[in-house]
Amino acid sequence: METLTMLSLSEEEKALLLDVVVQQRYASELVSSELTDIETGQKNSEESRVRMLNNLLVRLHKAGY
């Protein structure tokens, strides 16, 4: 989320961006890509974040996203 902080998006803009990502069905692709980057060592991440991302990916798939 560092990028969103640097962009200084308002809460309304963040919500709009999230809505577009989910509605365009990019959410699971983005989460999957993030997990792949972590697993291949391209990004570092805490174990708790990896668990949260995995759980989110499962929920998105179950919801059809």
PyMOL Python script that loads the backbone (N, CA, C, O; Angstrom):
from pymol import cmd

cmd.read_pdbstr("""\
ATOM      1  N   MET A   1       0.808  -1.204   0.000  1.00  0.00           N
ATOM      2  CA  MET A   1       0.000   0.000   0.000  1.00  0.00           C
ATOM      3  C   MET A   1       0.850   1.267   0.000  1.00  0.00           C
ATOM      4  O   MET A   1       0.302   2.367   0.055  1.00  0.00           O
ATOM      5  N   GLU A   2       2.142   1.142  -0.059  1.00  0.00           N
ATOM      6  CA  GLU A   2       2.992   2.315  -0.085  1.00  0.00           C
ATOM      7  C   GLU A   2       2.636   3.218  -1.260  1.00  0.00           C
ATOM      8  O   GLU A   2       2.636   4.441  -1.117  1.00  0.00           O
ATOM      9  N   THR A   3       2.339   2.646  -2.399  1.00  0.00           N
ATOM     10  CA  THR A   3       2.035   3.435  -3.582  1.00  0.00           C
ATOM     11  C   THR A   3       0.779   4.266  -3.370  1.00  0.00           C
ATOM     12  O   THR A   3       0.740   5.440  -3.740  1.00  0.00           O
ATOM     13  N   LEU A   4      -0.256   3.659  -2.772  1.00  0.00           N
ATOM     14  CA  LEU A   4      -1.473   4.422  -2.514  1.00  0.00           C
ATOM     15  C   LEU A   4      -1.209   5.565  -1.555  1.00  0.00           C
ATOM     16  O   LEU A   4      -1.794   6.639  -1.696  1.00  0.00           O
ATOM     17  N   THR A   5      -0.343   5.353  -0.589  1.00  0.00           N
ATOM     18  CA  THR A   5      -0.001   6.409   0.356  1.00  0.00           C
ATOM     19  C   THR A   5       0.722   7.536  -0.369  1.00  0.00           C
ATOM     20  O   THR A   5       0.448   8.709  -0.117  1.00  0.00           O
ATOM     21  N   MET A   6       1.636   7.196  -1.261  1.00  0.00           N
ATOM     22  CA  MET A   6       2.382   8.214  -1.997  1.00  0.00           C
ATOM     23  C   MET A   6       1.472   8.983  -2.946  1.00  0.00           C
ATOM     24  O   MET A   6       1.718  10.158  -3.219  1.00  0.00           O
ATOM     25  N   LEU A   7       0.431   8.340  -3.451  1.00  0.00           N
ATOM     26  CA  LEU A   7      -0.495   9.010  -4.350  1.00  0.00           C
ATOM     27  C   LEU A   7      -1.462   9.914  -3.599  1.00  0.00           C
ATOM     28  O   LEU A   7      -2.109  10.769  -4.203  1.00  0.00           O
ATOM     29  N   SER A   8      -1.564   9.733  -2.303  1.00  0.00           N
ATOM     30  CA  SER A   8      -2.465  10.520  -1.467  1.00  0.00           C
ATOM     31  C   SER A   8      -3.901  10.443  -1.958  1.00  0.00           C
ATOM     32  O   SER A   8      -4.561  11.468  -2.130  1.00  0.00           O
ATOM     33  N   LEU A   9      -4.380   9.235  -2.182  1.00  0.00           N
ATOM     34  CA  LEU A   9      -5.766   9.054  -2.584  1.00  0.00           C
ATOM     35  C   LEU A   9      -6.685   9.271  -1.394  1.00  0.00           C
ATOM     36  O   LEU A   9      -6.359   8.911  -0.263  1.00  0.00           O
ATOM     37  N   SER A  10      -7.818   9.854  -1.663  1.00  0.00           N
ATOM     38  CA  SER A  10      -8.818  10.009  -0.613  1.00  0.00           C
ATOM     39  C   SER A  10      -9.445   8.643  -0.333  1.00  0.00           C
ATOM     40  O   SER A  10      -9.264   7.701  -1.105  1.00  0.00           O
ATOM     41  N   GLU A  11     -10.161   8.543   0.744  1.00  0.00           N
ATOM     42  CA  GLU A  11     -10.846   7.288   1.063  1.00  0.00           C
ATOM     43  C   GLU A  11     -11.860   6.937  -0.019  1.00  0.00           C
ATOM     44  O   GLU A  11     -12.036   5.768  -0.364  1.00  0.00           O
ATOM     45  N   GLU A  12     -12.520   7.953  -0.546  1.00  0.00           N
ATOM     46  CA  GLU A  12     -13.495   7.739  -1.617  1.00  0.00           C
ATOM     47  C   GLU A  12     -12.814   7.204  -2.884  1.00  0.00           C
ATOM     48  O   GLU A  12     -13.343   6.316  -3.552  1.00  0.00           O
ATOM     49  N   GLU A  13     -11.642   7.750  -3.202  1.00  0.00           N
ATOM     50  CA  GLU A  13     -10.897   7.284  -4.374  1.00  0.00           C
ATOM     51  C   GLU A  13     -10.393   5.855  -4.185  1.00  0.00           C
ATOM     52  O   GLU A  13     -10.411   5.052  -5.118  1.00  0.00           O
ATOM     53  N   LYS A  14      -9.950   5.550  -2.981  1.00  0.00           N
ATOM     54  CA  LYS A  14      -9.499   4.177  -2.683  1.00  0.00           C
ATOM     55  C   LYS A  14     -10.655   3.191  -2.842  1.00  0.00           C
ATOM     56  O   LYS A  14     -10.489   2.112  -3.409  1.00  0.00           O
ATOM     57  N   ALA A  15     -11.816   3.570  -2.339  1.00  0.00           N
ATOM     58  CA  ALA A  15     -12.990   2.707  -2.448  1.00  0.00           C
ATOM     59  C   ALA A  15     -13.392   2.533  -3.908  1.00  0.00           C
ATOM     60  O   ALA A  15     -13.768   1.438  -4.327  1.00  0.00           O
ATOM     61  N   LEU A  16     -13.312   3.598  -4.672  1.00  0.00           N
ATOM     62  CA  LEU A  16     -13.644   3.538  -6.098  1.00  0.00           C
ATOM     63  C   LEU A  16     -12.663   2.628  -6.835  1.00  0.00           C
ATOM     64  O   LEU A  16     -13.076   1.795  -7.642  1.00  0.00           O
ATOM     65  N   LEU A  17     -11.386   2.781  -6.565  1.00  0.00           N
ATOM     66  CA  LEU A  17     -10.369   1.939  -7.180  1.00  0.00           C
ATOM     67  C   LEU A  17     -10.605   0.471  -6.840  1.00  0.00           C
ATOM     68  O   LEU A  17     -10.532  -0.388  -7.720  1.00  0.00           O
ATOM     69  N   LEU A  18     -10.882   0.181  -5.597  1.00  0.00           N
ATOM     70  CA  LEU A  18     -11.166  -1.195  -5.181  1.00  0.00           C
ATOM     71  C   LEU A  18     -12.393  -1.730  -5.898  1.00  0.00           C
ATOM     72  O   LEU A  18     -12.399  -2.880  -6.338  1.00  0.00           O
ATOM     73  N   ASP A  19     -13.422  -0.919  -6.019  1.00  0.00           N
ATOM     74  CA  ASP A  19     -14.638  -1.339  -6.703  1.00  0.00           C
ATOM     75  C   ASP A  19     -14.356  -1.686  -8.163  1.00  0.00           C
ATOM     76  O   ASP A  19     -14.856  -2.689  -8.672  1.00  0.00           O
ATOM     77  N   VAL A  20     -13.560  -0.860  -8.833  1.00  0.00           N
ATOM     78  CA  VAL A  20     -13.220  -1.115 -10.233  1.00  0.00           C
ATOM     79  C   VAL A  20     -12.417  -2.402 -10.368  1.00  0.00           C
ATOM     80  O   VAL A  20     -12.682  -3.209 -11.259  1.00  0.00           O
ATOM     81  N   VAL A  21     -11.451  -2.596  -9.502  1.00  0.00           N
ATOM     82  CA  VAL A  21     -10.614  -3.805  -9.551  1.00  0.00           C
ATOM     83  C   VAL A  21     -11.477  -5.050  -9.372  1.00  0.00           C
ATOM     84  O   VAL A  21     -11.311  -6.026 -10.104  1.00  0.00           O
ATOM     85  N   VAL A  22     -12.386  -5.027  -8.418  1.00  0.00           N
ATOM     86  CA  VAL A  22     -13.242  -6.181  -8.173  1.00  0.00           C
ATOM     87  C   VAL A  22     -14.230  -6.369  -9.308  1.00  0.00           C
ATOM     88  O   VAL A  22     -14.401  -7.489  -9.790  1.00  0.00           O
ATOM     89  N   GLN A  23     -14.884  -5.306  -9.748  1.00  0.00           N
ATOM     90  CA  GLN A  23     -15.886  -5.420 -10.797  1.00  0.00           C
ATOM     91  C   GLN A  23     -15.289  -5.859 -12.133  1.00  0.00           C
ATOM     92  O   GLN A  23     -15.955  -6.542 -12.911  1.00  0.00           O
ATOM     93  N   GLN A  24     -14.070  -5.483 -12.400  1.00  0.00           N
ATOM     94  CA  GLN A  24     -13.404  -5.887 -13.639  1.00  0.00           C
ATOM     95  C   GLN A  24     -12.773  -7.272 -13.515  1.00  0.00           C
ATOM     96  O   GLN A  24     -12.138  -7.769 -14.445  1.00  0.00           O
ATOM     97  N   ARG A  25     -12.961  -7.875 -12.357  1.00  0.00           N
ATOM     98  CA  ARG A  25     -12.464  -9.226 -12.083  1.00  0.00           C
ATOM     99  C   ARG A  25     -10.938  -9.334 -12.139  1.00  0.00           C
ATOM    100  O   ARG A  25     -10.392 -10.359 -12.547  1.00  0.00           O
ATOM    101  N   TYR A  26     -10.268  -8.271 -11.726  1.00  0.00           N
ATOM    102  CA  TYR A  26      -8.813  -8.279 -11.649  1.00  0.00           C
ATOM    103  C   TYR A  26      -8.315  -8.614 -10.249  1.00  0.00           C
ATOM    104  O   TYR A  26      -7.126  -8.869 -10.060  1.00  0.00           O
ATOM    105  N   ALA A  27      -9.202  -8.615  -9.277  1.00  0.00           N
ATOM    106  CA  ALA A  27      -8.784  -8.777  -7.886  1.00  0.00           C
ATOM    107  C   ALA A  27      -8.028 -10.080  -7.663  1.00  0.00           C
ATOM    108  O   ALA A  27      -6.946 -10.067  -7.076  1.00  0.00           O
ATOM    109  N   SER A  28      -8.576 -11.202  -8.119  1.00  0.00           N
ATOM    110  CA  SER A  28      -7.899 -12.479  -7.886  1.00  0.00           C
ATOM    111  C   SER A  28      -6.584 -12.546  -8.660  1.00  0.00           C
ATOM    112  O   SER A  28      -5.619 -13.143  -8.184  1.00  0.00           O
ATOM    113  N   GLU A  29      -6.535 -11.941  -9.846  1.00  0.00           N
ATOM    114  CA  GLU A  29      -5.289 -11.919 -10.614  1.00  0.00           C
ATOM    115  C   GLU A  29      -4.211 -11.129  -9.881  1.00  0.00           C
ATOM    116  O   GLU A  29      -3.050 -11.536  -9.849  1.00  0.00           O
ATOM    117  N   LEU A  30      -4.596 -10.007  -9.296  1.00  0.00           N
ATOM    118  CA  LEU A  30      -3.639  -9.184  -8.563  1.00  0.00           C
ATOM    119  C   LEU A  30      -3.120  -9.892  -7.319  1.00  0.00           C
ATOM    120  O   LEU A  30      -1.922  -9.861  -7.035  1.00  0.00           O
ATOM    121  N   VAL A  31      -4.020 -10.531  -6.579  1.00  0.00           N
ATOM    122  CA  VAL A  31      -3.620 -11.247  -5.364  1.00  0.00           C
ATOM    123  C   VAL A  31      -2.733 -12.427  -5.729  1.00  0.00           C
ATOM    124  O   VAL A  31      -1.718 -12.670  -5.076  1.00  0.00           O
ATOM    125  N   SER A  32      -3.108 -13.154  -6.760  1.00  0.00           N
ATOM    126  CA  SER A  32      -2.316 -14.287  -7.220  1.00  0.00           C
ATOM    127  C   SER A  32      -0.922 -13.841  -7.659  1.00  0.00           C
ATOM    128  O   SER A  32       0.071 -14.497  -7.344  1.00  0.00           O
ATOM    129  N   SER A  33      -0.851 -12.743  -8.375  1.00  0.00           N
ATOM    130  CA  SER A  33       0.428 -12.207  -8.829  1.00  0.00           C
ATOM    131  C   SER A  33       1.308 -11.795  -7.644  1.00  0.00           C
ATOM    132  O   SER A  33       2.515 -12.037  -7.639  1.00  0.00           O
ATOM    133  N   GLU A  34       0.694 -11.180  -6.660  1.00  0.00           N
ATOM    134  CA  GLU A  34       1.432 -10.771  -5.455  1.00  0.00           C
ATOM    135  C   GLU A  34       2.009 -11.995  -4.748  1.00  0.00           C
ATOM    136  O   GLU A  34       3.166 -11.985  -4.328  1.00  0.00           O
ATOM    137  N   LEU A  35       1.199 -13.052  -4.618  1.00  0.00           N
ATOM    138  CA  LEU A  35       1.678 -14.283  -3.984  1.00  0.00           C
ATOM    139  C   LEU A  35       2.818 -14.909  -4.781  1.00  0.00           C
ATOM    140  O   LEU A  35       3.787 -15.396  -4.199  1.00  0.00           O
ATOM    141  N   THR A  36       2.710 -14.898  -6.092  1.00  0.00           N
ATOM    142  CA  THR A  36       3.778 -15.447  -6.945  1.00  0.00           C
ATOM    143  C   THR A  36       5.065 -14.656  -6.760  1.00  0.00           C
ATOM    144  O   THR A  36       6.143 -15.241  -6.655  1.00  0.00           O
ATOM    145  N   ASP A  37       4.963 -13.346  -6.719  1.00  0.00           N
ATOM    146  CA  ASP A  37       6.146 -12.505  -6.509  1.00  0.00           C
ATOM    147  C   ASP A  37       6.811 -12.812  -5.171  1.00  0.00           C
ATOM    148  O   ASP A  37       8.038 -12.825  -5.079  1.00  0.00           O
ATOM    149  N   ILE A  38       6.026 -13.053  -4.155  1.00  0.00           N
ATOM    150  CA  ILE A  38       6.564 -13.382  -2.835  1.00  0.00           C
ATOM    151  C   ILE A  38       7.225 -14.765  -2.868  1.00  0.00           C
ATOM    152  O   ILE A  38       8.334 -14.947  -2.366  1.00  0.00           O
ATOM    153  N   GLU A  39       6.532 -15.726  -3.462  1.00  0.00           N
ATOM    154  CA  GLU A  39       7.054 -17.094  -3.512  1.00  0.00           C
ATOM    155  C   GLU A  39       8.336 -17.205  -4.320  1.00  0.00           C
ATOM    156  O   GLU A  39       9.191 -18.033  -4.007  1.00  0.00           O
ATOM    157  N   THR A  40       8.485 -16.383  -5.358  1.00  0.00           N
ATOM    158  CA  THR A  40       9.687 -16.437  -6.193  1.00  0.00           C
ATOM    159  C   THR A  40      10.801 -15.531  -5.674  1.00  0.00           C
ATOM    160  O   THR A  40      11.874 -15.462  -6.273  1.00  0.00           O
ATOM    161  N   GLY A  41      10.555 -14.847  -4.577  1.00  0.00           N
ATOM    162  CA  GLY A  41      11.574 -14.012  -3.968  1.00  0.00           C
ATOM    163  C   GLY A  41      11.690 -12.622  -4.563  1.00  0.00           C
ATOM    164  O   GLY A  41      12.603 -11.875  -4.209  1.00  0.00           O
ATOM    165  N   GLN A  42      10.789 -12.261  -5.453  1.00  0.00           N
ATOM    166  CA  GLN A  42      10.831 -10.923  -6.044  1.00  0.00           C
ATOM    167  C   GLN A  42      10.384  -9.852  -5.055  1.00  0.00           C
ATOM    168  O   GLN A  42      10.761  -8.686  -5.167  1.00  0.00           O
ATOM    169  N   LYS A  43       9.569 -10.273  -4.077  1.00  0.00           N
ATOM    170  CA  LYS A  43       9.107  -9.372  -3.028  1.00  0.00           C
ATOM    171  C   LYS A  43       9.265 -10.063  -1.687  1.00  0.00           C
ATOM    172  O   LYS A  43       9.145 -11.285  -1.587  1.00  0.00           O
ATOM    173  N   ASN A  44       9.531  -9.282  -0.672  1.00  0.00           N
ATOM    174  CA  ASN A  44       9.580  -9.801   0.696  1.00  0.00           C
ATOM    175  C   ASN A  44       8.244  -9.539   1.367  1.00  0.00           C
ATOM    176  O   ASN A  44       7.579  -8.542   1.086  1.00  0.00           O
ATOM    177  N   SER A  45       7.860 -10.441   2.254  1.00  0.00           N
ATOM    178  CA  SER A  45       6.597 -10.245   2.955  1.00  0.00           C
ATOM    179  C   SER A  45       6.598 -11.040   4.252  1.00  0.00           C
ATOM    180  O   SER A  45       7.243 -12.082   4.369  1.00  0.00           O
ATOM    181  N   GLU A  46       5.869 -10.526   5.206  1.00  0.00           N
ATOM    182  CA  GLU A  46       5.672 -11.216   6.467  1.00  0.00           C
ATOM    183  C   GLU A  46       4.774 -12.427   6.246  1.00  0.00           C
ATOM    184  O   GLU A  46       3.919 -12.421   5.361  1.00  0.00           O
ATOM    185  N   GLU A  47       4.969 -13.453   7.044  1.00  0.00           N
ATOM    186  CA  GLU A  47       4.157 -14.664   6.940  1.00  0.00           C
ATOM    187  C   GLU A  47       2.678 -14.367   7.136  1.00  0.00           C
ATOM    188  O   GLU A  47       1.829 -14.976   6.485  1.00  0.00           O
ATOM    189  N   SER A  48       2.367 -13.443   8.022  1.00  0.00           N
ATOM    190  CA  SER A  48       0.962 -13.111   8.275  1.00  0.00           C
ATOM    191  C   SER A  48       0.313 -12.490   7.027  1.00  0.00           C
ATOM    192  O   SER A  48      -0.859 -12.741   6.746  1.00  0.00           O
ATOM    193  N   ARG A  49       1.064 -11.697   6.297  1.00  0.00           N
ATOM    194  CA  ARG A  49       0.532 -11.104   5.060  1.00  0.00           C
ATOM    195  C   ARG A  49       0.277 -12.193   4.013  1.00  0.00           C
ATOM    196  O   ARG A  49      -0.728 -12.155   3.303  1.00  0.00           O
ATOM    197  N   VAL A  50       1.191 -13.158   3.922  1.00  0.00           N
ATOM    198  CA  VAL A  50       1.022 -14.260   2.972  1.00  0.00           C
ATOM    199  C   VAL A  50      -0.238 -15.046   3.316  1.00  0.00           C
ATOM    200  O   VAL A  50      -1.009 -15.401   2.424  1.00  0.00           O
ATOM    201  N   ARG A  51      -0.452 -15.319   4.595  1.00  0.00           N
ATOM    202  CA  ARG A  51      -1.671 -16.031   5.020  1.00  0.00           C
ATOM    203  C   ARG A  51      -2.913 -15.234   4.658  1.00  0.00           C
ATOM    204  O   ARG A  51      -3.892 -15.790   4.161  1.00  0.00           O
ATOM    205  N   MET A  52      -2.873 -13.934   4.907  1.00  0.00           N
ATOM    206  CA  MET A  52      -4.024 -13.089   4.594  1.00  0.00           C
ATOM    207  C   MET A  52      -4.292 -13.066   3.089  1.00  0.00           C
ATOM    208  O   MET A  52      -5.445 -13.114   2.661  1.00  0.00           O
ATOM    209  N   LEU A  53      -3.238 -12.994   2.296  1.00  0.00           N
ATOM    210  CA  LEU A  53      -3.396 -13.004   0.844  1.00  0.00           C
ATOM    211  C   LEU A  53      -3.977 -14.337   0.371  1.00  0.00           C
ATOM    212  O   LEU A  53      -4.853 -14.361  -0.494  1.00  0.00           O
ATOM    213  N   ASN A  54      -3.492 -15.441   0.934  1.00  0.00           N
ATOM    214  CA  ASN A  54      -4.028 -16.761   0.582  1.00  0.00           C
ATOM    215  C   ASN A  54      -5.507 -16.857   0.928  1.00  0.00           C
ATOM    216  O   ASN A  54      -6.310 -17.334   0.126  1.00  0.00           O
ATOM    217  N   ASN A  55      -5.862 -16.405   2.114  1.00  0.00           N
ATOM    218  CA  ASN A  55      -7.267 -16.436   2.531  1.00  0.00           C
ATOM    219  C   ASN A  55      -8.135 -15.564   1.626  1.00  0.00           C
ATOM    220  O   ASN A  55      -9.249 -15.945   1.268  1.00  0.00           O
ATOM    221  N   LEU A  56      -7.626 -14.410   1.265  1.00  0.00           N
ATOM    222  CA  LEU A  56      -8.349 -13.513   0.378  1.00  0.00           C
ATOM    223  C   LEU A  56      -8.553 -14.149  -0.991  1.00  0.00           C
ATOM    224  O   LEU A  56      -9.635 -14.050  -1.570  1.00  0.00           O
ATOM    225  N   LEU A  57      -7.516 -14.801  -1.509  1.00  0.00           N
ATOM    226  CA  LEU A  57      -7.621 -15.456  -2.808  1.00  0.00           C
ATOM    227  C   LEU A  57      -8.687 -16.551  -2.787  1.00  0.00           C
ATOM    228  O   LEU A  57      -9.461 -16.684  -3.735  1.00  0.00           O
ATOM    229  N   VAL A  58      -8.726 -17.319  -1.728  1.00  0.00           N
ATOM    230  CA  VAL A  58      -9.756 -18.375  -1.594  1.00  0.00           C
ATOM    231  C   VAL A  58     -11.133 -17.740  -1.592  1.00  0.00           C
ATOM    232  O   VAL A  58     -12.026 -18.209  -2.298  1.00  0.00           O
ATOM    233  N   ARG A  59     -11.327 -16.676  -0.810  1.00  0.00           N
ATOM    234  CA  ARG A  59     -12.626 -16.007  -0.743  1.00  0.00           C
ATOM    235  C   ARG A  59     -13.042 -15.437  -2.100  1.00  0.00           C
ATOM    236  O   ARG A  59     -14.207 -15.532  -2.487  1.00  0.00           O
ATOM    237  N   LEU A  60     -12.090 -14.848  -2.816  1.00  0.00           N
ATOM    238  CA  LEU A  60     -12.390 -14.292  -4.134  1.00  0.00           C
ATOM    239  C   LEU A  60     -12.807 -15.389  -5.108  1.00  0.00           C
ATOM    240  O   LEU A  60     -13.748 -15.215  -5.883  1.00  0.00           O
ATOM    241  N   HIS A  61     -12.107 -16.513  -5.067  1.00  0.00           N
ATOM    242  CA  HIS A  61     -12.457 -17.621  -5.955  1.00  0.00           C
ATOM    243  C   HIS A  61     -13.842 -18.187  -5.612  1.00  0.00           C
ATOM    244  O   HIS A  61     -14.632 -18.484  -6.508  1.00  0.00           O
ATOM    245  N   LYS A  62     -14.125 -18.332  -4.335  1.00  0.00           N
ATOM    246  CA  LYS A  62     -15.432 -18.838  -3.910  1.00  0.00           C
ATOM    247  C   LYS A  62     -16.561 -17.895  -4.349  1.00  0.00           C
ATOM    248  O   LYS A  62     -17.668 -18.338  -4.654  1.00  0.00           O
ATOM    249  N   ALA A  63     -16.267 -16.603  -4.375  1.00  0.00           N
ATOM    250  CA  ALA A  63     -17.268 -15.608  -4.768  1.00  0.00           C
ATOM    251  C   ALA A  63     -17.350 -15.430  -6.278  1.00  0.00           C
ATOM    252  O   ALA A  63     -18.167 -14.651  -6.769  1.00  0.00           O
ATOM    253  N   GLY A  64     -16.513 -16.144  -7.011  1.00  0.00           N
ATOM    254  CA  GLY A  64     -16.561 -16.068  -8.456  1.00  0.00           C
ATOM    255  C   GLY A  64     -15.716 -14.972  -9.064  1.00  0.00           C
ATOM    256  O   GLY A  64     -15.900 -14.605 -10.224  1.00  0.00           O
ATOM    257  N   TYR A  65     -14.785 -14.446  -8.277  1.00  0.00           N
ATOM    258  CA  TYR A  65     -13.914 -13.400  -8.791  1.00  0.00           C
ATOM    259  C   TYR A  65     -12.555 -13.998  -9.054  1.00  0.00           C
ATOM    260  O   TYR A  65     -11.647 -13.295  -9.496  1.00  0.00           O
TER     261      TYR A  65
END
""", "prot")
cmd.dss("prot")
cmd.show_as("cartoon", "prot")
cmd.util.cbc("prot")
cmd.orient("prot")
